[in-house]
Amino acid sequence: MSTGTNTKLAAGTGGSVVVDSCQVCGHAELDSVLFLGYLPPVNQMRPIGQRPHEQPAYPAELLYCPQCELVQIGLVVDPEILFPPDYPYTSGTTRILHENFANLAEESAALLGLGADDLVVDIGSNDGTLLSKFQGRHRVLGIEPTDAGRLAVDKGIETITAYFSPQVGARVRASHGPARVVTAANCFAHIENVHAIVEGVIAMLGDDGVFINESHYLIPLLDTVQYDTVYHEHLRYYSLTSVRNLLEGHGLEVIHACPIPSHGGSIRVYAARRGTRPVQPSVAAILAAEAARGPMREQLRTFRDRTILSKLRLHGLLADIKARGERVIAVSAPSRASTLANYVGLDDGLIDYVVEIKGSRKIGRNLPGTLVPVVEESRMFDDQPDYALLFSWHIAGELMPKLRAKGFKGRFIVPLPDPVVVD
């Protein structure tokens, strides 16, 4: 398969590289879908009280390839900028991810007939939450570039500290033998030079091995106006159609797929060497459902229009609240909060502070690109602001009852897909 005309990689440059052809098929005529302005790196959070100083910001443009159906970001930023050693995200703090990974371990063990000697390798293993669901039943190995891998080691999960590459894949194969399963959860869309990544996965897989990847799913992203998931960590936004096109170019066949609830709507895709495993009915069903939605260009135009209106409606809602002299805070600071805050313009004149649960590595820092401080959650119960805007709006149904039970008496703002106030 073509690797496109983008021969220069952003990794190691200390800067960025413009996407001038499709990251998967190399097609040069890409449609511009949406421009969200210039966004700061979502994990560069400055300490509270530090005077503002020069900080990079990168254009966030969403592009569509009409040839292979891939939706992708228009600029690739050096991963050492996006994923610094003190990367603040840890998957173990999110209940829905624990449940999702437990389901992945059970589903894959049943579908693939995994045994105690089988090796499971997780790319972008973070704090080892996914592998902990396989631990004790199978051999496990993590590959993680940031300091979050130390948390996995503390759990007894062997972890290689490295950015994944074909060379790392070959090293794993030589030292640990072939993998029965390779997983990449919420990182398969994050790594540039995707063809080299797939080849690295194949290098680790045994003849009957299976590659399981989970990524944001383009369909719910469009349907629920998740423009806040567009930031530079996310290089590609997969439909099953586009990820199938990518994997087929490397001799892999999608054998099973299913939508999953993590991150506001994701898709789990199983792939194996062509002809080695039966293809489940789920694959044809999802591909047919995607085709039935109509031309992707029309869906993307609708998404753009809804994004603009959603921004304006949130501004209008907040303008009315501030005109009444009422106070607004925000709940949680996931990466997606940075896009929403910077695109809409939610500065410290609109949002007093953001709360995170005790122990979060983001407490004591400002939301990227703003002077909105992130503080410990108990403050909202002492202050009792009038409104709490949910940056993690995709789990509003989980958050609101918890905050009520802890004593919050104000009203909630769910910003997307259309802003609503919930009593």
Protein Blocks (a to p, Z undefined) as FASTA:
>chain_A
ZZbjblbcfehnlpacddfbdfklopabdcdfbdgbjaddfklccdehiacddddddddd
ddddfknopacdfbdcdfklmmgfklcbdfklpmklmmmmmmmmmmmmmmnopafklccd
dehklnommmmmmgojaccddddfbfklmmmmmnopacddddddfklmmmmmmmnopafb
dcdehklmmpghkllmmmmmmmmpcfkbccddddddfklmmmnopaklgcfklmbccdfk
lmmmmmmmnopacfbdcddfehhiaaddddddehiaccdfklmmmmmmmmmnopfklmmm
mmmmmmmmmmmmmmmmmmmmmmnopacddehjafklmmmmmmnopafklmmbacddehia
kgopacehiacdcddfklmmmnopabdcdfklmlmmmmmmmmmmnopabdcddfbfbdcd
dZZ
